[in-house]
Structures are given as structure tokens and as C-alpha cells.
Amino acid sequence: MTKVKKKEPTALETLKDLIYRNREFDIIELFSDMHPADIADLIDELEEEDRLHLFSLLDVDKASDVILELSDTSREQLIEDLSNEKLTDIIEEMESDDKADIIAELSDDQAKAVLEAIEPEESEEVQELLKYADDTAGGIMQSELVSVKKEATINDAFQAVAEAKDEIENIHNIFVVDDDNKLIGTVPLQRIITMKRFAPIVDVIDEDIPSVPYDMDQEEVARLFKKYDLVSIGVVDKLQHLLGRITIDDVVDAIQEESSEDIYRIAGLGQDDTIFHNTSDSVKKRLPWLFLNLLTAMTSVLVIGFFEDTIKMMVALVFFMPVVAGLGGNSGGQTLALIIRGMALGEITFENAKRALLRQITVGIANGVAVGVVIAIIAYFWKGIPILGLILGMAMIFSIFAGTMAGVLIPLALKKLDLDPALGSNILLTAFTDAFGFFSYLTLATIFLKIFV
């Protein structure tokens, strides 16, 4: 008889069992060997009343890492429930950029209490970081870094790294500055290791590593990291004074934030909207976009109403109206996604937009002809009306062509007006493709029915 192997319980099942049996020491032992991100995933899965209890079992050092990995909903709840003293202890263990991020999420009273409780030097550091916009290089940088004067040697750089190893995590580069703290250049840590100890540090500066101004958009920073395969970069002010550094983990977070923001904006959602967000807040944020969508949808209703007599002449036209509008919208949506992504990555600019438009127009015409021929044949054999197939085929070509062209022009126009291309593009595209699809379809029907019927 074959023995059935018993299924091992998952970490979440084990944790829930320990919670049920109130085995706190076993929970602490379970967490001791786990990565903070994995602990955060488990806490996110728990009921609200269990989250604070389990979080309180973590030591301050681990708690400072876990709270950064939690979902927004869990972190907001914990921040609200934790005492100012506990919150201060946790925040003190973080790097400066993480301190600033968490403090920015606090209420005014909490933020004031924490800033007054932490070390004065750290408080001043964090308040300086909070001055920068969240989505800029200054907003994602950290002030902890290793720098040496231009007169330093490789040995001096080694000494600086050794002194900072307990205070700074992930040292990738040493920044070389002059007496006024102006950035002269950057030296990768691995280059220092291979050089003679008493060689001048300025001789091994990597000229390929740039610096970024504090007000550069975080998307542009991410593009620089990708372009130059960077792991760390210096941030400077307008006079080239070194302010801080950005590391690859900050950039990954920024990319995720920007991607989520674009997706939310395309859908007409607030950036902080989640599945478990407060119901009334979600309604307030989503309803205006739905009303805007309603207004734009009325354009299609007016177009259809204008051709009421044509529809009466051939009722079969109604059956295919959703197909014409839907295919035009889908074609435009495909192009819109490509264009917005290309603009976000810096691949599409106003300089090469004409080439992109011509390329997409060609694609739209080819797709329109292919789909138009197929739908014309389907309409002919289904309804047995040759003129309907001709009308539908031509309308499909126009609709897909127009949808593709709109998918390029709408985000470019919004960008030209200094508006976010992701914001409202989808609603405008849907309104245009629906209205134009119905208009072209029914206009062709009006013309052909007058000629042949």
C-alpha cells in the first residue's frame, strides 16, 4: 500500500496556528530566520487585530526593516496604532531616506513628536530631505554616503569606508569632493580594491558615472541608471555641492511607484486607492472620472441619434455597431499603451514623434484592411446583404486607422500641454473611437443606402 506523504503546512498556516495557541516565543523564533520582506508578507495576510500584536514581537532593528516592506494599508494601520515612543525607536534605525518617507506619512502631531525625539543631527537631516518633492532625485536620495577630499589617496578612501561600514549599508561608490564639498567625481569601490594604496584618488575617478541635480524627475533618474548600468549615483545642487546619493533599491521603488501611478491614472484612480481603501474616499475619487466618462459617452449617443433615419432604413446596422466601436477602441488602446510606455522610458520624444506616428498609421491601415475584409465576409454570409458587408468592411478600416492614430496623438497632445499623458488618455481615446466609429459607419451607410437602395 502506497503511503501518502503528509503535506507540509505553509508559513502562513504555521503562523496562524501559533497565534491561535498564543505561542509568542515560537512566533519570535519563526521570525528570527526570516527575511523582513517575507515577514511583511505574512503580516499583510493577517486580520487587522493580529497585525499590531505580531509586529510588537519584533525587535526594533527588524521592525524598522519590516515596516518598510508592508503594504500601504498595513503600514497606515500600524503607524496609527503604535505609540510615538515605539515609532521613534523604529525610525531611528532607518536610513535617512526611509526616515523621511515614513515621517512624511505621519500626522502632523506624530511627525513633530518623532522629529523632536530623534537625535538633533538626524532630525535636521530628515527635515532637509523633506523639503524636496517626493518624485525627484532629492526626494528619493539618502544623505548617508562616503566622501573624501580630492587630495586623498586610495588608502584614505579605504579608511573612510572602514569607518562608515557600521553606519552605512551597501557602499558602492566613494565620492570625491573639493574643500567646498563640490562633487569632482565618483570612484567605484571595486576600482579602489585593485589600485595601489597610495595612488591619488583623483586618478581613478570613473568619468562614465554622472551626477544628477536634486530636482531631476525620478523617472529620468531611473533612465540614467538603466543607461549607464549604475548601482549608485550622487545628487548635487545647482552649484554642484554634494547633497546625497541614490542607490539602485531606491530606483526600483521609484519605478514601481511610477508604474503603479500610470496604471492608476489610466484607470481614473487615485494613487493611494486600494482594494481595502476607505469606501467613501474611493467613491469621491472615482466618481468624477465616471461622470467625465458619462459626458464623453453622450457624444456617441448624439452621433447615433443623428443617424436615426438611416438606422430605420436598415435595422441590421445596429447589430454591428459595437464591433466597429470596440475594434477601433482596442486598436487605439494597443497603440496608446506603446506610446505611453515609450514616453515614460524616454524612447519617444517630440523629435521622433512623426516617425512613430507614420509607423503606427501603417500598422493601423494594415490591421484595418485585414479585419475589415473578415467582418465584411461574416456580415455578408450572416445577413445575406452585400451592401452591409461593404459598409462594415470600409467602416472597420476607417475606425481602426483612426483609433491607432488617436492612440499616438492624444498622449503627445497632453504632453505638449504639460499634462500627464497617462491621466485621462484612456477616457479621451474611448470617447473619440466610439464617436468616430459610429460616425464613419453610419455616414457610409447613409451614402451607400441612398445610392443603392
N, C-alpha and C positions, 0 to 999 in steps of 0.2 A: 504493500500500500504506500503510495507516494505521500510523503509528509509535506503539508502546506507550510511554507515559510511565513511566519508572522510579520506583518507589515510594521516597519519601524515608525513610531509617531514623529510627526514633524516638530520643528522647534516651536511653532505656534501652539500646537496641541499640548506639547510638554509644558509650555509656559502657562497655558490656561489651567492645566491640571494642578500645577504648583500654586497658582493663585487660589484655586478652589480649596486646596488643602492648607492654604496660608503658610507655605513653606518659604519664608523670606530668605533664609540663608542659602537654600538651594537655588533660588532665583538669582541671588548675588553671584553664586558660583557659576550658574549658567551664563550670566552676562560677562563674567571675568575674561573669558577667552573669545568673546565675540567682537567683531568689528563694530564701531559706532553706527555705521550705516545699516547694518543688519539689526542691531538693537532698535534703531529708529523704525525700521520696517515693522518689527513686531509690535512696538508701542502704538504705531498707527492703526494696527488691526484690532486693538483692544477697545472695549467700551470706554466711554468718557471718564467714568468714575475710577477706572483702574489705571488710567494713564499717569495721573499725578502720583499715585501710590508707588507704582513701579519706578517712575523717574526719580522719586525721592530716595530709592535704594542705591542709586548710582553715586560713586564718589564724585567730587567736584570736577576733577580733571576729565573723567569720562563723560560726565553730564554736559560739559562745555562742548564736546565734540558731537554728542548725540543730538542736542537741541538744534544744531545747525542742519542736521540731516532729516529732521522731522518734516512732515507735510505742513503747509501753512496753517491748516485747521488745528492740528495737534499743537503746534508751537504757540499759536494765539491763545489756546486754552491754558496751556502750561504757564505762559507768561502772565496771564490774568490771575492764575491761582497761586503762583509762587510768591513768597514774601520778598520784600525788597532786599533783605539781607542775603537770602539764598541766591537771588538773582544777581546780586553784586558779586558774590563769590564765584559764580559760574562765569560771568562776563569777564572778570579779571584774568581768567585762564586763557582767554581767546587772543588771537592776533588782532591787530588794530582794525583791519578792515572788517573782520567779523564782529568786533565790538561795535563798530559804527552801524553795521547792518541791523544788529539786534536792538540797539538803543533807539534806532530810527523807528522801530516797530512798537516801542513802548508809549504809554500815555505820557502826557507832559509831566505829571507828578512823579511817575515812576522814573522817567528819564532824568529828571532833576535830582531825585534821591540817589540814583546809581552814580551819576556823574560827580556828585558831592562825596560819595562814599569811596570811590576808587582813588588810587594814587593821583595826586595833582598833576604829575607829568603825563600820566596816561589819560587823564580827563582832558587835558589841554590838547593832546594828540588826537583824541576822538572828536572833540569839538571842531578841530581844524578839518578833519575828514568829512564831517557832516555838512560843511559849507559847500562841498562840491555836489553837483547834480548826480542823481543815482545812476544815470545811464551814460556817464562819461568816464574817461580814464581816471580822473580824480576820485570818482565815486566808487570805483572797484579796486583802487590801489591800496596797499598797506604801507605804513611808514617804516616798518622794520626792514632793514637792509644792511649789507656790509659795504662800506666805502673806505677808500684810502686816498691819501693825497697824491698828487702827480709825482712828487719826489720819492715816493715809496718804492721799495724793492719787492720782489716776489716773496722774500722771507717775511716782510712786513704784512703782506696780504695773507700769508699763512697764519700769522699771529692773530690778525683781525678775525679770520674765520674761526680759529680755535676759541677766541674769547666770546664769540657770538653764538657758538653752537648750541648752548643751553637756552638761549633766548629766542633764536630764530630757527624755524623749521624750513627744510628744503632750500638750502643755499645753493643757487645755481650759478650766479654771477657776482663778481666784485665790481663795484662802480668806482671809477677814478674821477676825482673832483679836484678843483683848484682851491686856493685859500678862501675864496668867496662861496664855496660849495656849488660852483657851476660844473655841470657834468662835462667831462672831457671825453670819456669813452667807457666801454664795458669790456670786462675780461671774463670769459667763461671759466668756471672752476677747473674743468678738466685741462685747460691750457696751462694753468698755473702749475699743476702737478707735474707736467712734463718739462718745465723750464728750470734753468739753474737758479739757485736760491737767491743770489744777489744781483740778478739781472734787473734793470729798471722796469717797473710795472707798465710804463707807457709804451714800452717796446712790444708788448704782447696784447695791446688793445685790439679787439675784433672790430674792424671797420664796417662789417656787414650787419652788426646789431644796432638798430636805430634807437632813438628815444621817442617818446610821444608827449605832446602837450596835455596838460591836465584837462582841457575842455574837449578833447577828441572824443567823438561818439564811440561807445563801447563796441558797436558793430565794426567800425573802422579798425579799432584795436584788434579785434578778432581776425580781421582780414590780414593784418600785418603779421600776427602770429602764424597764420597759415602760410603766408607768402615766404617768410624767412625761417620757418620751422623753429620758432622760438619757444623757450620754456620760461623766460623771464625778460622783462623789459623795464627800463627806467622811465619815470614820469617827471617832467620838468615844467617850470612856469615859463612865462614869456621871456624871461631873461636867462633861461637855461639853468636856473637853480634846481638842484635835485630835490624832489619832493617825496618820492617813494618809488615803489616798484609794483608791477603787476606780474603775477605768476600764472602758469597755464591753468591751474584749478580755478582761478578767478575768471579766466576767459571761458572755460567750459560752462561755468554757472551763467555767465553773461549770454552765451549763445543759446542756452536752454531758455533763459528768460525772454530773449528777443524772439525766439521761435514760438514760444507759448503766446507771447503778446500778439504776434502777427496772426496766429491761428484764431485767437480770441477776437481780434478786431475784424477779421474777415467774417466771422460769425455774428458780429454785433454784440459781443460780450465784454464785460469789464475784466481787466487783467486779474483782479483778485476774486473773480467769480469761480466757485467750485460747486461740485455736486451737493455738498453739505452746507453751502453758504446760507446765511440768513434769508428766509423766504421773501420777506418784504423788501430787503435790499436787492435781491436778484430780480424781483418784479420791476422795481424802479429803474434798474439799469437796462433791462432787456426791452421793456415796453416801448420806449421812444423809438428804438430801431424797428420794432414791429409796426408801429404807426407809420414810420417812414416807408417801410416796405408796402404797407397798405396803400399809401398815397401813390407810390410808383406803380403798383399793380393796377390802380384805377386807370392808368394810361392805356393799358391793354384792353380794359373794358370799354373805354371810349372808342378805341380803334375798331373793335368788333361791332359796337353799336352803329358806327358809321357805315358799315357794310351789311346792314340788316337785310336790305333788299336782295343783295347778291346771295346771301345765305338761303333766303326763301326760294330762290331760283334753283339751287342745288343743295339740298339738306345734307347730302353725303360729305360736303366740305367740312362739316362740323367734326366728323369722326377723326380727321387727320390734323386738326388744329393743334392739339397737344404735342403731336410728333414734330411738327415744324418748329414750334417754340422750344421744345425740350432739346432737340438736337442742336439748335443754334446756341442755346444756353450751355450745353455740355461742351461744345466746341470752344466757346468763349472761355469757359471755366478752365479747360486744359491749358489754353494759352495764358490766361490770367495767372495761373499758378506758376508757370515757367517764367513769366515776366517779373512777378513779384519776387520770386526766389533769385532771379538773375540780378535784380536791382539790389536786393539785400546783400548779395555776395560781391557786388561791385562789377559784375560781368556785363551789365547793361547800363550804359550811360546815355546822355542826350547826344553824344557824338556818334555812337554806333546804333542809335535807336532806329534810324532809317533802314539800315541793313536788316535789323531784327524784324521790322515791320514788313519789309518786302518778302523776307523768308517765310513769315507766318501767313502772309496773304497767299503765297504759292501753296502752302500746306492747306489752307482753308479752301482754295479753289479745287484742289485735287480731292480732298475729302468730300467736298460738296457734290462734285460730279459723281463720285463713286456711290455715295449714299443716295443721291437724287435718282440715279438710274435704278437702283434696287427698290426704293419706295415707289417709284413710278410703275414698275412692273407689278409690285404687290397690289397697288391700288387698282390697276387695270384688271387683273385676274380676280380680285375680290369683288369689286363693284361692277365690272364689265363696262366701264365708262372711259373710253380712250382719252377724252379731253381732261378728265380728272387726273389721270396718270401724268399727263403733260404738265398740267398746272402744278401738281405736287412736286414733280421732279425739279422743275425750274425754281420753285419757291424754296426747296431744300438747298439748292446750290447757293441762292442769294442769302438764305438765313445762316448757313454755316460759314460762308465767306464773311458776312457782316459780324457774326459772333466772334470769329477769330480776330478780325481787325479791331473790334471793340476791346477784346482782351489785351491788346497791346496799347491802344491809345488811352484807355481810362486810367490805368496806373501812372502812365507817363504824364498825363494832364494833371493828375493830383500832385505828383512830384513837382511839376512846374509851378504849381500854386503853393508850394511849401507845405503840402499836407501829406500825411502818411498814406502811401499807396495802398496799404492793406486795409485802411479804415474806409469802409463804405464801398470799396471797389465791387464787391460781390453783389450788393444791392443795386448799384447803378448798372452793372452788367446784366443782371436778371431783368431789370426794367427795360433796358434797351433791346435785348434779344427777344423778349416776349413781344414787345410792341412792334418792333421791326419785322419779326417773323410773321405775326398776324397780318401786318400791313402789306408786306410783299405777297403773301399767299392770297389774301383776299383781293388785292389790286389786280394780280394776274388773273384770278378767277373772274373778276368783273370784266376785264378786257376780253378774255377768250370766250366767255359766255355771250357777250354782245356780238362777237364776230361769228361764232359757230352755232349759236343756238337761236 
